[in-house]
Amino acid sequence: MNTAVKECIENVFRANENIKIPTNSEEIDSFLDKLSFLRSSILGINNSIENLIKALESLTWLKKVDDSEAFLLKTVVAMSKSSLTTLKINYAMLKHFYGSKFPEVIQENLSFVEDLEETINDVSYSIFEHKDTPEIENLYKELNDLV
Amino acid sequence: MDIFCTLDFKEELESLLKNKEYKSYEKLIINFFLSDNPLSATIINGVNPPIPLFKKRIGGKKALRVYYYLFEIKGKIYLTHIHPKIGTKGKSNISSKHQQALMSTLVKSIKSKDIFKIACIEFKILFTK
């Protein structure tokens, strides 16, 4: 496999793995006594999302992708969609339980989650769906000659 | 890298910057295109396209979306479209037909010399023909 493709795929894989959301009820209960810890946890989740967004963006910079690599790209994009679902549920829980305590931090979490969703959609479209029409191909030629 | 834009982009940006919600975004745009790495964005027109069309979110929760073509070898970037995600002109992305329209506008603008070079003076964007 092409080294650049391998590295990009591994980065997305790792960025997904690094999204750590506390799901254990004891941990969540303990947050009630450690509000600053909750706040820093949310900021940590936001940083992880930002890293995942950057890793996903870099998939679109690949110069060449063969069929087996395309399969792996689909896998890491699907993995990111799964992370997105978890993050959406986490946001809904945060808003429900702590929305009044940290409205700004939780709103910011929503922005990161929405940015991730938009990036996944853009990356999926660009790599798997985009097709150049004959009109676009002609425009590329014209532009290359003009600039 | 030299940064240029179409008249459409110039008008869209000027209209957005009149809105006090987006006034502070001028500095963010300057920083991204004139100071940071303007290639750290998503290419939205396929794998290894002949001319990559980048999409960049600039700003926080009310981020603007900026679309630009990169001519890497020639060291030129052409900004073609900008929009907010929220509000009356809000959307999260553009359709492939819109992408084609942006290219078509860019071709027409270059042919008619209706292109502006972007520079920065005291944290203000300066457009020159």
Interface residues (C-beta under 8 A of the other chain):
Chain A: K54 L56 E57 T60 W61 L62 K63 K64 V65 Q107 E108 L110 S111 E114 D115 E118 T119 N121 D122 V123 Y125 S126 I127 H130 K131 D132 T133 E135 I136 L139 Y140 E142 L143 N144 L146 V147
Chain B: L39 S40 A41 T42 I43 I44 N45 G46 V47 N48 P49 P50 I51 K55 R57 G60 K61 A63 Y69 F71 K74 K76 Y78 K85 S92 N93 S96 Q99 Q100 M103 S104 L106 V107 I110 K111
